[in-house]
Amino acid sequence: MATTLLTSTKALGSFEDTLTTLVMNASDVVNQNHFVATGNDLVIIHNTHAGIKTVTITSVANKWGRSGTLTAIDVPIGGYCIFGPMVVAGWASDGIILIEGSDVLVKIGIVNL
């Protein structure tokens, strides 16, 4: 099963004179989602549903044997959660990080810093 690629947003530097609009992607509850890890990414989760929803970010073992998936983290009604910056070690497998939202109304934004 192929996961659905999330569109990432590149953060502009502090000396830019324009703003960047954050792309918020709908969760693919059937196939899950992934993004290409830069090693310095913020993951922003927004629950636009009327009930509490969850998000899971899958970890991978790093060179120290660490594996610590963030499993079914509650995202409050109308609330946001921010994870990161996400590093590659312990999170990316073959350069991608897997994310699973519990509902299509869980929106996921990826910011490349």
C-alpha positions, 0 to 999 in steps of 0.5 A: 500500500502506497502512502499519500505524499503531504505537500510541504511548505518552505519557511521563508527567512527572517529577512523576506518581505512576503508571507508564506501560506501554510498548506494544510493537507487532509489526512488519508485515513485509508493509506496514511500519509508521508512527507520527505524529511529534510531533517528540520521539519515542523509537523503541525496538526489541526483538528477541524472536527467536532470531536477529539481526534488522534494522530500517530507519527511512526518512528524507526530504530536509530543507531542507538536502537531507539524506537518511540512512535507517538501513538494516538496523540489526542488533538483537541476539538479545534486545536493544534499540535506541533511536533519537531523540528523532526530529525531524520534519525529515529523518524525517517525510513528511506527519507520519509516520515509516516503520519496517520490521522484518525479522520479526514478532518485532521489536517496536517501541515509540514513546514521545512525550516 
